């Protein structure tokens, strides 16, 4: 399910990435509701949002739009109630002043192909730096349990990053009195030589994991997640979070298509992905997908 929120710009502003400010706006709407817990929830939060569009500089009294999607219908209904109660009020997105002017709830029938409106971000692995006996070690791992275990040893330590020793994760237990200095996300980047097959497998793994968490159901998918996919471009997105710049690597796609016949559970799975977004960091506005514009207009269903 989705909600379309309409704004009117109350000034002239440069267009820039507002993901963090949009996320904050949504959390402020949910404060005091049954969904206030999402702010502090770890992992998937099961909502996503588009860029503010049209993507162009803001002009005084110009209309701008935002779409929020989620498989949690009550979440969208709650947002609708809160936004409806604030029509005519002004909000701040960073330094921008926007006036809420309208909102509408709608849904999309499951249909293909899809296209990304915001980049899909996928975490390939973690880069972990460990200090032990005056030396700095670097580990690359995809093991989430190991990452959680090492987080408990994280401390601020001054160390030399100019002479780092690569270490296999199996060798960690041989280190004595070690401290974890830094843990960094490594995102998939085709520009760095990461492979498409591995990306598709990670996308399928992440999608099934989110589906299982949400529905508490198993899903066996013995085929690629998409039968057809067309790469557009890879982009890096810079976001100011609490005064610090974070850089996320993502990819844009067309023709995310499923050509095979789907059974009931598989249809449920793909509708879930359409609503919750693809990849990680959906609640920060990454992985938002639309049904391609050349698909049947009947895929849009008003509620």
C-alpha positions in Angstrom: 0.0 0.0 0.0 1.1 3.6 -0.7 0.4 7.1 0.3 1.0 10.1 -2.0 1.8 13.3 -0.1 1.5 16.7 -1.9 3.5 19.7 -0.8 3.7 23.3 -1.9 7.2 24.9 -1.7 7.2 28.1 0.3 10.5 29.3 -1.2 13.1 28.8 -3.9 15.5 26.1 -3.0 18.2 23.9 -4.7 17.2 20.3 -5.2 19.4 18.1 -3.0 19.2 14.7 -1.3 16.7 14.9 1.5 16.5 11.2 2.5 17.5 11.8 6.1 15.1 14.7 6.5 12.3 12.8 4.9 12.9 9.9 7.2 12.8 12.3 10.2 9.6 13.8 8.9 8.0 10.3 8.7 9.1 9.4 12.2 7.7 12.7 13.5 4.3 11.7 12.0 4.5 8.3 13.8 5.4 9.7 17.2 2.7 8.9 19.7 1.2 6.2 17.4 1.4 2.4 17.5 4.3 2.7 15.1 6.5 4.9 17.1 8.7 1.9 17.8 10.0 1.9 14.3 12.3 4.7 15.1 14.4 2.5 17.3 13.8 -0.9 15.6 17.0 -2.6 14.4 17.0 -4.2 10.9 14.2 -4.0 8.4 11.5 -1.4 9.2 9.3 -2.5 6.3 8.6 0.9 4.7 10.3 2.8 1.9 9.9 6.1 0.1 10.6 7.8 -3.2 12.6 10.9 -3.9 10.6 14.2 -3.7 9.5 14.7 -7.3 9.5 16.3 -9.9 13.3 16.2 -9.5 14.1 19.8 -10.1 14.9 22.9 -8.0 12.1 24.1 -5.8 10.2 27.1 -6.9 7.9 29.3 -4.8 4.3 27.9 -4.7 5.4 24.9 -6.9 3.8 21.5 -6.1 6.1 18.6 -5.0 5.2 15.0 -4.2 6.4 12.2 -2.1 5.3 8.5 -2.1 5.7 6.2 0.9 5.1 2.5 0.5 4.8 -0.4 3.0 3.3 -3.9 3.3 1.9 -2.7 6.7 -1.5 -1.3 5.7 -2.2 0.1 9.1 1.1 2.0 8.9 0.0 3.7 5.7 -3.5 4.4 7.1 -1.8 6.0 10.2 0.3 8.2 8.0 -2.8 9.2 6.1 -4.6 10.2 9.3 -1.6 12.2 10.6 -0.9 13.9 7.3 -4.6 14.7 6.7 -4.7 16.4 10.1 -1.8 18.6 9.1 -2.9 19.8 5.7 -2.1 23.5 5.5 0.7 23.2 8.1 4.3 24.0 7.2 7.2 21.6 7.7 11.0 21.9 7.5 13.0 19.5 5.3 16.4 20.7 6.3 16.3 24.4 5.4 13.4 24.0 3.0 9.9 25.1 4.1 7.1 23.1 2.6 3.4 23.3 3.2 1.4 20.0 3.3 -1.4 20.5 0.8 -3.0 17.0 0.2 -2.6 13.3 0.5 -4.1 10.2 -1.0 -3.8 6.4 -0.3 -3.6 4.0 -3.2 -2.3 0.5 -3.9 -0.6 -1.2 -6.8 -1.6 -4.5 -8.2 1.2 -6.9 -8.7 2.5 -6.6 -12.2 5.8 -6.5 -14.1 8.2 -5.2 -15.2 9.4 -2.8 -12.4 12.0 0.0 -12.4 13.9 1.6 -9.6 13.0 5.1 -8.5 15.8 5.2 -6.0 19.0 3.1 -6.0 19.2 -0.4 -4.7 21.9 -0.7 -2.0 23.2 -4.1 -1.0 25.8 -4.9 1.7 28.5 -7.2 0.4 30.4 -7.7 3.6 31.9 -5.9 6.6 35.4 -4.6 6.9 36.5 -4.9 10.5 39.7 -3.4 12.0 41.1 -5.0 15.1 44.0 -3.8 17.3 46.0 -6.4 19.2 49.5 -6.4 20.6 50.5 -3.0 18.9 49.3 -4.2 15.5 46.3 -3.4 13.4 44.5 -6.2 11.6 41.8 -6.1 8.8 39.1 -8.7 8.4 36.5 -9.0 5.6 33.5 -11.1 6.6 29.9 -11.7 5.5 29.2 -13.5 8.8 26.6 -11.5 10.6 27.0 -13.5 13.8 30.7 -12.8 13.9 30.1 -9.1 13.3 27.6 -9.0 16.2 30.1 -10.8 18.4 33.0 -8.4 17.5 30.8 -5.4 18.1 30.9 -6.2 21.8 34.7 -5.6 21.7 34.5 -2.2 20.1 36.5 0.5 21.8 38.2 3.7 20.9 41.9 3.0 20.4 44.6 5.0 18.6 46.2 2.8 16.0 48.2 3.0 12.8 46.1 2.4 9.7 49.1 2.8 7.3 50.4 -0.7 8.1 47.4 -2.9 8.3 47.7 -6.7 8.2 45.0 -8.7 6.5 43.7 -11.5 8.6 41.3 -14.5 7.9 38.3 -14.4 10.1 39.1 -18.0 11.3 42.3 -16.6 12.9 40.6 -14.1 15.2 40.6 -16.4 18.2 44.3 -16.6 18.1 44.6 -12.9 18.9 45.0 -12.0 22.6 43.4 -9.0 24.3 42.1 -7.6 21.0 39.9 -4.5 20.6 37.7 -3.8 17.6 38.5 -0.3 16.4 36.2 0.1 13.4 33.5 -1.7 11.6 32.6 -0.5 8.1 29.9 -1.6 5.6 31.2 -2.6 2.2 28.4 -2.1 -0.4 28.3 -3.9 -3.8 29.9 -1.8 -6.5 30.3 -3.1 -10.1 32.9 -0.3 -10.5 35.0 -2.2 -8.0 34.7 -5.5 -9.8 31.9 -7.1 -7.8 30.0 -9.5 -10.0 26.4 -9.4 -11.2 25.6 -13.0 -10.3 26.8 -12.5 -6.7 24.7 -9.3 -6.6 21.6 -11.1 -7.7 22.1 -13.9 -5.2 22.6 -11.4 -2.4 19.4 -9.5 -3.5 17.5 -12.8 -3.4 18.9 -13.7 0.0 18.1 -10.3 1.4 14.6 -10.3 0.0 13.7 -13.8 1.3 15.2 -12.9 4.7 12.9 -9.8 4.9 9.9 -11.8 3.8 10.5 -14.5 6.4 10.9 -11.9 9.2 7.7 -10.1 8.2 5.4 -13.1 7.6 7.2 -15.7 9.7 6.9 -18.0 6.8 9.5 -20.0 4.8 10.0 -19.4 1.1 11.9 -21.6 -1.4 12.9 -19.8 -4.5 15.0 -22.0 -6.8 15.1 -19.6 -9.6 16.8 -16.2 -10.0 14.8 -13.5 -8.3 14.2 -11.8 -11.7 14.1 -13.4 -15.1 15.1 -10.2 -16.9 16.9 -7.1 -15.6 18.5 -4.1 -17.4 21.3 -2.2 -15.7 21.0 1.6 -15.9 23.9 3.0 -13.8 25.7 2.9 -10.5 25.6 6.0 -8.3 27.0 7.1 -5.0 24.6 9.0 -2.7 25.9 11.4 -0.1 23.7 11.9 2.9 24.3 14.2 5.8 23.4 12.3 9.0 23.7 14.1 12.3 26.2 16.5 10.7 28.4 13.8 9.2 28.5 12.8 5.6 27.8 9.1 4.8 28.3 7.7 1.3 26.1 4.8 0.0 26.8 3.0 -3.3 23.7 1.9 -5.2 22.5 0.8 -8.6 19.5 1.9 -10.8 17.7 -0.7 -13.0 15.0 -1.1 -15.6 12.9 -4.1 -16.7 13.0 -5.9 -13.4 10.8 -8.6 -14.9 9.4 -12.0 -13.8 8.2 -14.0 -16.9 7.4 -17.3 -15.2 4.0 -18.3 -13.7 3.9 -17.6 -9.9 2.1 -19.6 -7.3 0.1 -17.9 -4.5 3.0 -17.6 -2.1 5.4 -16.3 -4.8 2.8 -13.6 -5.7 2.7 -12.7 -2.0 6.5 -12.5 -2.0 6.7 -10.2 -5.0 3.9 -7.9 -3.8 5.7 -7.7 -0.4 8.9 -6.6 -2.3 7.0 -4.0 -4.3 5.7 -2.5 -1.1 8.8 -2.8 1.2 11.5 -2.0 -1.3 14.6 -3.9 -2.6 17.9 -4.3 -0.9 18.9 -2.7 2.4 18.2 0.8 4.0 14.7 0.9 2.6 13.6 3.1 5.5 16.2 5.7 4.4 14.6 5.8 0.9 16.8 3.2 -0.9 15.4 0.5 -3.2 12.0 2.2 -3.9 10.5 0.5 -7.0 7.6 1.4 -9.3 5.8 -0.5 -12.0 7.3 0.5 -15.3 5.5 3.3 -17.0 4.9 1.2 -20.1 3.0 -1.3 -18.0 -0.8 -1.4 -17.9 -2.3 1.7 -16.2 -4.8 -0.7 -14.5 -2.1 -1.7 -12.1 -2.9 1.5 -10.1 -5.7 1.0 -7.7 -7.2 3.8 -5.7 -8.5 3.1 -2.2 
